[in-house]
Amino acid sequence: MAQISIIGSGYVGLVYGAMFADLGNDVFGVDINQAKVDALRNGECPIFEPGLPEVLQRNIAAGRLRFTTNYAESVPDSEFIFICVDTPSSSGGEADMRQVRSAASMIGAHINSGAIVVNKSTMPIGSGDLVSSLIAEQAPPGTEFSVVSNPEFLREGAAIRDVFSPDRIVLGTDSEQAAARVKELYRALNSPVVVTDRRTAEMIKYASNSFLATKISFINEIAQICERVGADVTVVAEGMGYDERIGPLFLQAGVGYGGSCFPKDVKALAHMAHEADTHPQLLHAVMEINQDQRRRFVRKLQEHIGDLHEKEVAVWGLAFKQDTDDMRESPSVDIIQMMLQRGAKVRAYDPVAGEHAAKLLPTITIGANPYDVVDGADALCLITPWNEFKQANLTRVAELMRTPLLLDGRNLYAADDIAALGFTYVGVGR
Ligand code: NAD
C-alpha cells in the first residue's frame, strides 16, 4: 500500500485517484476548487464518465479515497504525488503552464524527502526540469525528491477501462530507483512499461496525440476526395483498416477531432517545433484540414437549404464525442456558431452535455429529448454519435420535420436505409 496525492480532480485525476484507491492504496485528491471537493466528499461525481461513480463511491466508503483543498493535509505524508492539473492552450498555441507552476510550488512547500512527483498532465518537452526546479525553490534545503514524467493516454468515455488496463505505461526519469518505484506502483495492471528519459517521455505523449489527429485528418482529406470522385470513404476505411500496418481505429471520416487534448496538443507541438527552429508542415496541414471539415459541413447545409437566415436547424449531439459531457473544443461549438452567424435558429439535444453547452452557446435552445428539437426543422445535423441516436425512431423524425434532410456528420447511418425513410441523406465522403 502506498500513500498517494493526486493534484487536480478532473477527468484524469479523478479516474487515477479512484484506480489507485481501488488497488488498495491510501489516496488523497487535492483540488483548488472547493465546490468540487465538497461534492466529492458527499460522494457525488462532478463529471460524466461511465463507471467512475461506482469506483469513487466504493473507495470513499472504504476510507481509501479522500479529498481536500489543502496541500498540507496530504502532500507531507505522500510517497507519490501525481500532478494532474489542466494545461490548456495559451493564445499563442503553447501549453498554459500556470496551473502546473502553481501546483509544483505548493508541492515544494509541503514535500518531504523521499517523495516522487509524477507529471501526468501533458506538459511541453522540458517541463520535468521546470517542475523539479520549482519544487526545489520552495522545499527546505537538502530535501530529496525525484520528478518522473508519466504521460497519460486515457480516452474520455472509456477512461476506467483505459486506466485499469493501459496499452502501455511510459516513465521518463534519469533515476533508476524512481523508475523502479513507480513501476512497482503500476505492477498490478500488468501492462508494458517503457522507461526512458524525461524529455523523450514528454515527446511520446505529443507524438502519440499528433499521430492520432493525423490519422483523422488523413481520412477526412480522403473523404473530401471521395466525394468528388464518387467513392465511399466508409468502405475505403474498412478496406484500409484490415491491413495490420494501418489498423481500423481513428479512420472514421466526420466533422473532425475536438476535445481537451488533440487540438491543444497538436497546436502545442507545432509551437514547440517552431521554437526549436523546425518547420512542422504536417502538423499545420492536420490542423487546417480539421478546421476545414467544420466549415465544409456548414457549407453542405447551405447547399441543401440555401440561405440559413431564419432556418430551423436541429442538432443531435454536442459533446466532443459520445460518452462524455466534455465540451472543450467540441466541433459542435464552431459549427453551431457558423450557423448562428448566418442567421439560423438552432435547437440541440445531447444526452448529457446540454447544461455545459448552454454556457458556451447561450442563444440556442437545448431540448430535453431528440424528438422535440426536430419538430418543424428544415434540417437535422448529427454531430456526436451517441448510442441513443443509432436506433432512434427516424420515421417519427421524418414526420416531425418540415423538410426531412439529414446531415450525418459521423456517417452513423446506412445511407440507403435513411433514404428509404424519405430523407435526403448527406454523409461525409460518401
Ligand atoms: P480538468 O480540467 O478536467 O481537471 C483539472 C483539475 O485540476 C481541475 O479540477 C482544477 O480545479 C484542478 N486544478 C487546477 N489547478 C490546480 C492546482 N494548482 N492545485 C490543485 N488543483 C488544481 O483536466 P483533465 O482533462 O483532467 O486534464 C489534466 C491533464 O491531463 C491535462 O494536462 C491534459 O492535457 C492531460 N490529459 C487529459 C486527458 C483527457 O482525456 N482529459 C487525457 C490524457 C491527458
Residues whose N, C-alpha, C, O or C-beta is under 5 A from the ligand:
A	BS01	NAD	I7 G8 S9 G10 Y11 V12 G13 V30 D31 I32 N33 C84 V85 D86 T87 Q99 S102 A103 K120 S121 T122 E152 F153 L154 R155 E156 S260
